[in-house]
Amino acid sequence: MMFQAGDVVETDFEGFLKLLRSKTRAFVSINDHEYYITHTDGYWRVQDCEALNDKGHFTDCSELVNTVCEVVELPWIAGKSLHDSFSGATVYEAVAA
């Protein structure tokens, strides 16, 4: 199932972690670039919504990790983590396309 960004979610970083744990997916916009954070096949990953693969799916821009805490601490945004960049992020609910 494909997902797209829905309504903006007003939250702090701890609330964002709760959202990811309960919904297992969200979109974030950082520096006018959109990313998709998701938990699939037992792993957490960040995908670049502006770079599609040959199947038309978002491409991975982080390594695969086991926990939500790991994925938010990975340095994948110009050497910074989502945690480091969160103050400038806009969070969106992930809704079925």
N, C-alpha and C positions, 0 to 999 in steps of 0.2 A: 504494500500500500504506500502510495506517495503522500507526502505531507507538504504543507505550505505554511507560511507565517500568517497567523491570525491576529487577534487583538493584542495590543501592548499590555504587558504585565508590569505593573508598578511594584517593584520589590527591591529589597536590599540583597546583599550577597548571600546571607544565611537563608533568606526566603527563596532565593534562586536555587540553592542546593536542595531545599525541600521540594521545590517544583520538579527538579530533575529526578529526585528519588521517587516521587509519586507518579509523575507522568512519563518518565523515561525519555523525554525529548523536549526540545525547545529550540527556537531560533534566536539568534542575537545579532545585532548590528553593531559593529565596532569600526570607527573611522569610515563610515559610509560603505562598509563591506559586510555582506550577510553570510553568517555561518549557521550550521545546523549541528546541534549537539544531540547525540542519540545513543541509546543502548540497544544493540541488536546482536544476535548470535552470541550472547554472553559477554560482550565487550562494549566498552564505552569508546566513542570516537568523535572527532570534530570533522565536519565536512564543509567544503567551500561551495557555497550556493552559486557562485559566479563562474565556476569551472566545472564543466560537465564532461563525463567520460563518453566513450563511443556508444554507450547504451542510453545516454541522456540522463544519467544519474549524477548527483553531486559527487565530487572527488574528495577522497580523504586528505586532510591537511594535518592530521596528527597521527601518532602511533595508536595502536589499539591497547587499551588498558582495562584492568579488571574492576576498578571502582570509580565512582563519581568524584571522589576526592582527588584521585590521580589525574583524571581528565581536566579538571579545572586548574591544576598546577603545572600542566605540560607547557613548555615554552614554544608555542607555535605561531604567535602573532609578533613577528619581527623580534623574536627572542624573548617575548613576554608571555606570561600565562593569562588565561581568562581571569583568574583572580586578580592579577596585577592590572588588567585592563578594564575591570568591571565598572569602575566609576564612570567611564565614558560610554558604557554599553546600553543599548536599548534591548529589552527582552520581549519576545513575542511568543504567544501560545502557538504550539504546533497543532494544526487542524488538518483533517483528511482533505486531500485535493479532489 
